[in-house]
Amino acid sequence: MRRNVSFIIIASIASGFAYAKKSQRDPRQDQTLSSADIVVIGQRDIVVNGRARRCRPRKGDALDAVVSASWLAAQSRHVALIPFGHGHFQIEPNEEQVTGPDYWQRVGIAINQYDFRSEDGQPMCIGGRAPDFANYAGFRKIVDAKPYRGKRVRFTVWVATGNAFRVGFWLAAGKANKALYNGGNTTNKPWGGNHGWTPVFLETGPIDDKADHISFGFDLQGPGDVWVYKPKFEIAADQPFGSVSGDIVIIGSQKS
């Protein structure tokens, strides 16, 4: 889906405030985390004095080499790093390619100007090295919508930033021809600067029967750094905001 499609945001003030109070806590203090999860996030220097440190690429990451070698990665075109055959990857123009629940696509415009880091079970990050505010880079997953039709779905994540120009999140269902049926993105809720660990909650549905894929993820526009931890996509079986149809977006203490 196009990034300039905004959510129709629905959330009660009381419910939003109750959820937003969690934004004052480090995710390591969340009682739902296991001791193993706490060890995983044990890189305590990711956030220092409410500000995330710089994102550095993982040494020897083969996907970094693919981005560096592709002329498309440096162009003012929306591109995605897509699996191509067994163990191979290539940069392609964005076509909302479905690559399933196990692969985080690297996407954006001029993505060779960004550092990416993604390891199983570890915090992910994106760092902008160039001060061009027109460019952006993101991590996303795109899954087949068929198992989710008629159901509400949810995307939650913890996020921390350092001098980030603008960070966006999205959860959207549509078709490959760019038709949008559910959800959208947070373009109308600008969010950036310096933040310690902050919860993000997106929910939409029921997923339209015409939708063929669901996309969710986060991106960084311009310079700065963004880290995320414990991204989770699921069917929204519980209803913490009561019976709701449409979309819910909460970023920390922001509510609508």
N, C-alpha and C positions, 0 to 999 in steps of 0.2 A: 504494500500500500504506500501511497505517497506520504512523505513526511509532513506535509502541510495540512493534513486532515486532522482536525481537533476533536477531542472527546466531547460528547454531551455528558457533563459531569453531574452525578446524582449522589449526594451523601448527606446524612443528617448531621447537624452541628454537634449534637450530643455524642453521637457515635464516633464522629471524626475526632473529637477532642479526646475521647477515651483511648482511641488507637494512637493518636499523635503523642500521648504522654510517653510512649515507648521510645520516641526519638531522642530522649535524654539518656538512654541507656546504651552502653556498648553491647553489641549482639552477643558477646561472650557471657553476658549476665542473664541472657534469656533462659529461663528455666526449661524451655523445650529443647535446648541444645544438649547433646550428650557430652561426656567428658572427652571423647575422641574428637568431636567437633571443636571443642575449646582448644585442644592441642593444635589442631590444624590452623586455627586463626592466631596461633601464638606469636606471629610476627607483630609484636606490639608496637614496633616503630612505624607501621603503616600510617597511623594517625598520631601526630605529636601536637599537643596544644590545640586540638580542634582543627588541624589541617593535615591533609593527606600528603605523604611524600611523593617524590617523582616516580612515575611508572617507567621501569626499565625492562627492555625485552629479555626474554629467557635465552641464555647462552645456547647457541646451536639449534635454535628453533628453525626447522626446515621451512615453515610457512613464511617466516620473515624473508628468506631467500627468494621465494616465489614472488612476493610483493616487490622486492627490490629489482628483480629481473624483468618485470612487466611494464611496458610503456603505458598500458592502460591505467596502471595504478597511480600514475602521475597526472592524469588528465582531469579536466573539469567535467567528468561524467560519473554517474552513479554506477559503481561497480561492486562486485562481490567475489570473494575468494571461495571457489566451489570445488568439491572433490571431483576428480576426473580420472576414472579408472581406479584400480586397486593401488592405494598408497600414493596417488598423484593428485595434484591440485593445480588450478589455474584461475587467473583473473578473467571474469566475464562481465559484460554489461548486465546490470540488474534486471532480472525477469521474475523476481519473487520465487526463485528456485527452491523447491521443497527438498530439504536434505535430512529431515527427520530430527528426532529428539536428542540425538547423541552428538551433534556437530554444531558448534558455534561458528557461524559464518562471520568473516571480517568484511565489513561493507563501508561504503562512503564515497566521498569525492576527494581526490588527491590523497589517498590513504598511505602513500609512501612518505607522507609528512607526519605520520603518527607511529608511535610505538604501541604494540599490542603485547599482552601477556595473558596466557591462559594455560593453566595446568589442572589436571583432575583433582578435585577436592581442595584446591587452593583459591585464594582471592584472585579475581581477574582485574586487569586494569587497561586503560588507554591513556596515552600521553601525547599531547600536541606539541610538536617541536617548532612549528612555524606560526607566526602571528597573523595568519590569513583567516579572517572571521567568516569567509564564505565557504571554507572547507569543513568537512566533518568526517568522523570515523565512528563505527559502531560494531558491537557484537550482537548477533541476532540468531534465533532459531526459527525455522519454518517447518511446520508439521502438517500432515494431512488433516483436514477439518472433519472428515467423515465420522470418526469416533466421538466427536464432540457436538455434533449437530443436535439442537434442542436442549443443550445443557449450558449452564453458566460456567465460565472459566476464569481463572485468577492467575496473575503473575505477581509475585512478591520478591523483594530483594533488599539487602542492606547496602547502602552506598555511602562513600566518603569522597571528598573532593579537596583539591589544592589549587587555588587560583584558576579555577575552571571558568571559561567564558560562559558556556551554556551546556547543560547536561539535559538530555531528553530521554523519555521512556515511552514505550508503546506496547499495546496489546490489541491486535486487530485481526478480523476475519474477513476474507473476501475471495476474489477470483483472480486468476492470472492476468486478466485484461484490466486489472487495477480497480475493478468494482469493489467498493467497501460496504459491507453489510453490518458489521458490529465493531464497536470500539474505535480506536484511532491512536493519537499520540498526545504528548503534553506540550505541544508548541505554544498553547495559550497559557501555560503556567511556567514562565521562565524561571530557571533554577541554576545557580552557579555559585562561584566564590569559594570560600573555605568552609567545610563542614566535617564534623566528626561523623561516626557511624549513624546513619539516619534510615528509618524504614520507609519503603515505598510499597504501595498497595494499589494494584490495578485489577479491575474486575469488569467483565462484560458478558452479554448474553441475553436471552438464549441464542446460541449460535444458529444463524440462518441456514436453512436446508440448501440454499444455493451456494454457500461458501465452499470453496475447495481447499483452502489452506488457512492456517492461523500463523501469524507472525508475532514474535515478542522479543524485546531486547532493550538495549540502551545505547546512547551515542554521546559523543563529545563534539561540540562545534567550536572551532577556533582553538586557541592555546589552553594549556592547563593540564590537569590530571584528574582522572576519576577511577576509583576502585569500587568493585562490587563483591559481595560475599553472599553465599547461599541463595543464588537465584533459583526460584521454584515456580514451575507451571503446573497447574492441577485443575481438575474439575472442582468447582466451588460447591462442595456438598453441604457445608454449613452456611448459615446466613447471619453473620455478626451484625449486619445493619438492618435486619428484618427482611420482609419480603420486598425485593427490589427488582425492577426490570430496567434495562439500560446499563449505564456505565458508572463506575465509581473510580475516582482517582484521589489518592492521598499521598503526599510527599511530606514526611515529617509532620510538622504542625500545620501545613497548608491543607485546607479543606474547602470544598465547594458543594 
